[in-house]
Amino acid sequence: MPASELQAQLQTLREQLDQNPPLTEEERVHLNELITQIQAQIALETATHDTSLADGVNLAVERFEVEHPTIAGTLRNIVQTLGNIGI
C-alpha cells in the first residue's frame, strides 16, 4: 500500500532529523512543517490532485541536496510516493 510506504519514508525522515544533522533552525522547522503537511494529506485521503504539496517537497529537495544528500534522497522518495498515490 503506497500510503504505508509514505508513512515509512516519513519515519525515516524523522529518524534522520533526530540524529541532529547540521541544520539551521529554519531548515528544521521547514522539514517538520512538510512532515505535518504530508501527514495531514494522508489523513484526509483526498482524491484531489493538489500539486502544492509535491511542489513544496520538490523545493525542499533542491534546498537540501547539496549539504544534506541523505535527507534530500528521502524527500525524493516521498515525492515519488506522493505521485504514486495521486497526490
C-alpha positions in Angstrom: 0.0 0.0 0.0 1.6 3.3 -1.0 0.3 5.2 2.0 2.1 2.9 4.3 5.2 3.3 2.3 4.9 7.0 2.6 4.5 6.7 6.4 7.7 4.6 6.5 9.5 7.2 4.5 8.3 10.0 6.8 9.5 7.9 9.7 12.9 7.6 8.1 13.0 11.4 7.7 12.0 11.9 11.3 14.8 9.5 12.4 17.3 11.4 10.2 16.2 14.7 11.9 16.5 13.0 15.3 20.2 12.4 14.5 20.6 16.2 14.7 22.3 16.8 11.3 23.8 20.3 11.0 20.6 22.1 10.0 19.6 25.6 10.8 16.5 26.1 12.9 14.7 27.4 9.8 15.6 24.3 7.9 14.5 22.1 10.7 11.2 24.0 11.1 10.6 23.8 7.3 11.1 20.0 7.2 8.8 19.5 10.2 6.2 21.6 8.5 6.5 19.4 5.4 6.1 16.3 7.5 3.0 17.8 9.1 1.5 18.7 5.7 2.1 15.3 4.3 0.6 13.6 7.3 -2.5 15.8 7.0 -2.8 14.9 3.4 -2.6 11.2 4.1 -5.2 11.6 6.9 -7.6 13.3 4.6 -7.1 10.7 1.9 -8.4 13.1 -0.6 -8.5 12.3 -4.3 -7.7 15.8 -5.3 -4.6 16.5 -7.3 -3.2 19.2 -5.1 0.3 19.7 -6.6 1.3 22.3 -4.0 2.4 19.6 -1.5 4.6 17.8 -4.0 5.9 21.1 -5.2 6.9 22.0 -1.6 8.7 18.8 -1.2 10.5 19.2 -4.5 11.6 22.6 -3.4 12.9 21.1 -0.2 14.9 18.5 -2.2 16.6 21.3 -4.1 17.3 23.2 -0.9 18.9 20.2 0.9 20.5 18.1 -1.9 24.0 19.8 -1.7 24.6 19.9 2.1 22.3 17.1 3.2 22.1 14.5 0.4 20.6 11.8 2.7 17.7 14.0 3.7 17.2 15.0 0.0 17.2 11.4 -1.0 14.4 10.6 1.5 12.5 13.7 0.3 12.8 12.4 -3.3 11.3 9.1 -2.3 8.5 11.0 -0.6 7.8 12.9 -3.9 7.8 9.7 -5.8 5.4 8.0 -3.4 3.1 11.1 -3.4 2.9 10.8 -7.2 2.2 7.1 -7.0 -0.8 7.7 -4.7 -2.1 10.6 -6.8 -1.2 13.5 -4.5 
